[in-house]
């Protein structure tokens, strides 16, 4: 059974696939900074804004809390600028690596690589597993690691 998100990825990726090429597996990944650093960006920006507001004498009450929260959101937005998003599709012919926009849902922009069917990307473990694919370090979330393990030729049948 294909999840709703996987279905959207497959539907929007059709224009990048060869005629009659069928998608068997979908794995979403991200490149750039380690995903755990997103929390650091959020916290540093939130604390930084609170310190700035305190120095200005404006950190009392709701203004300080709101300022800290908005600072944290700005930090998360900044971290997103350092993150690349990738979709890896295992088809009946290839492994296709697609580039997605930094801020635009699951809409592929272009094909980064077409790799031979059976390309290995594991083993993976942990919440964010690092892998090397198409010359780039990517991070695969635990949710997608089960599908990524199915990239071996014996399991694609």
C-alpha positions as CSV (number, residue, x, y, z in Angstrom):
1,X,0.0,0.0,0.0
2,X,1.4,3.4,-1.0
3,X,1.1,6.2,1.5
4,X,-0.5,9.5,0.5
5,X,2.8,11.3,0.4
6,X,4.4,8.6,-1.7
7,X,1.5,8.8,-4.1
8,X,2.0,12.5,-4.5
9,X,5.7,12.0,-5.1
10,X,5.1,9.4,-7.7
11,X,2.4,11.4,-9.4
12,X,4.5,14.6,-9.6
13,X,7.6,12.7,-10.7
14,X,6.0,11.1,-13.8
15,X,7.3,13.8,-16.2
16,X,10.9,12.9,-15.2
17,X,10.5,9.2,-15.8
18,X,10.8,7.3,-19.1
19,X,7.6,6.2,-20.8
20,X,6.0,3.2,-19.1
21,X,8.6,3.3,-16.3
22,X,6.9,2.2,-13.0
23,X,7.9,3.3,-9.5
24,X,8.4,0.5,-7.0
25,X,9.7,2.4,-4.0
26,X,10.0,6.0,-2.8
27,X,12.5,7.3,-0.3
28,X,12.6,11.0,0.7
29,X,15.9,12.3,2.0
30,X,17.6,15.6,2.6
31,X,21.1,16.8,2.1
32,X,23.1,19.8,3.4
33,X,23.3,20.2,7.1
34,X,22.7,17.4,9.6
35,X,19.0,17.5,10.4
36,X,19.7,17.6,14.1
37,X,21.3,21.0,13.6
38,X,17.9,22.4,12.7
39,X,17.1,22.4,16.5
40,X,20.3,24.2,17.2
41,X,19.4,26.9,14.6
42,X,16.0,27.3,16.3
43,X,17.4,27.5,19.8
44,X,20.3,29.9,19.0
45,X,18.0,32.3,17.2
46,X,15.3,32.1,19.9
47,X,17.8,32.8,22.7
48,X,19.6,35.4,20.6
49,X,16.4,37.4,20.1
50,X,15.6,37.1,23.8
51,X,19.0,38.4,24.7
52,X,18.6,41.3,22.3
53,X,15.2,42.1,23.7
54,X,16.6,42.0,27.2
55,X,19.4,44.4,26.3
56,X,16.8,46.7,24.9
57,X,14.6,46.4,28.0
58,X,11.8,44.9,26.0
59,X,11.9,41.2,27.2
60,X,9.1,41.5,29.8
61,X,5.9,39.4,29.4
62,X,4.3,38.5,26.1
63,X,6.6,40.6,24.0
64,X,9.7,38.6,25.2
65,X,8.0,35.3,24.6
66,X,6.7,36.3,21.2
67,X,10.1,37.7,20.2
68,X,11.8,34.5,21.3
69,X,9.3,32.4,19.4
70,X,9.6,34.5,16.2
71,X,13.4,34.4,16.5
72,X,13.2,30.6,16.7
73,X,11.1,30.5,13.6
74,X,13.6,32.7,11.8
75,X,16.4,30.3,12.8
76,X,14.4,27.3,11.5
77,X,13.8,29.2,8.2
78,X,17.5,29.9,8.0
79,X,18.3,26.2,8.6
80,X,16.0,25.3,5.7
81,X,18.1,27.5,3.4
82,X,21.1,25.2,4.1
83,X,19.1,22.0,3.5
84,X,18.6,20.3,0.1
85,X,15.7,18.0,-0.5
86,X,15.8,14.8,-2.5
87,X,13.4,12.1,-3.7
88,X,14.9,8.7,-4.5
89,X,12.6,6.6,-6.7
90,X,13.3,2.9,-7.4
91,X,11.7,2.1,-10.7
92,X,11.6,-1.1,-12.7
93,X,14.6,0.2,-14.7
94,X,16.7,2.6,-12.6
95,X,17.2,4.4,-9.3
96,X,16.2,8.0,-10.0
97,X,17.4,10.8,-7.7
98,X,15.2,14.0,-8.0
99,X,15.9,17.5,-6.7
100,X,13.1,19.3,-4.9
101,X,12.8,23.0,-4.0
102,X,13.9,24.1,-0.6
103,X,10.6,25.5,0.3
104,X,8.1,24.0,-2.1
105,X,6.4,20.8,-1.0
106,X,7.0,17.6,-2.9
107,X,7.4,19.1,-6.4
108,X,10.5,17.8,-8.2
109,X,12.6,20.3,-10.1
110,X,15.0,18.1,-12.0
111,X,16.7,14.7,-12.2
112,X,20.1,14.7,-10.5
113,X,21.1,11.2,-11.4
114,X,19.9,7.9,-12.9
115,X,21.7,5.1,-11.2
116,X,21.7,1.4,-12.1
117,X,18.9,-0.7,-10.6
118,X,20.0,-2.4,-7.4
119,X,22.1,0.5,-6.2
120,X,22.9,-0.1,-2.5
121,X,22.3,2.7,-0.1
122,X,22.4,0.9,3.3
123,X,22.8,-0.2,5.9
124,X,20.9,2.4,7.9
125,X,20.0,2.9,11.5
126,X,19.0,5.7,13.8
127,X,16.5,8.5,13.5
128,X,18.5,10.2,10.7
129,X,20.7,7.7,8.8
130,X,23.5,9.2,6.7
131,X,24.0,7.7,3.2
132,X,26.1,8.6,0.1
133,X,24.1,8.7,-3.1
134,X,24.9,10.3,-6.5
135,X,28.0,11.9,-4.9
136,X,26.1,13.6,-2.1
137,X,25.7,12.9,1.6
138,X,22.0,12.5,2.3
139,X,20.1,11.9,5.5
140,X,17.1,9.4,5.5
141,X,14.6,9.7,8.3
142,X,13.6,6.5,10.0
143,X,10.1,6.6,8.4
144,X,11.7,6.0,4.9
145,X,14.4,3.6,6.0
146,X,12.2,0.5,5.5
147,X,11.7,1.4,1.8
148,X,15.4,2.3,1.4
149,X,16.4,-1.2,2.6
150,X,14.4,-2.6,-0.3
151,X,16.8,-1.2,-2.9
152,X,18.8,-4.4,-3.1
153,X,18.2,-6.4,-6.3
154,X,16.9,-9.5,-4.5
155,X,14.1,-7.5,-2.8
156,X,13.0,-5.5,-5.9
157,X,11.4,-8.5,-7.6
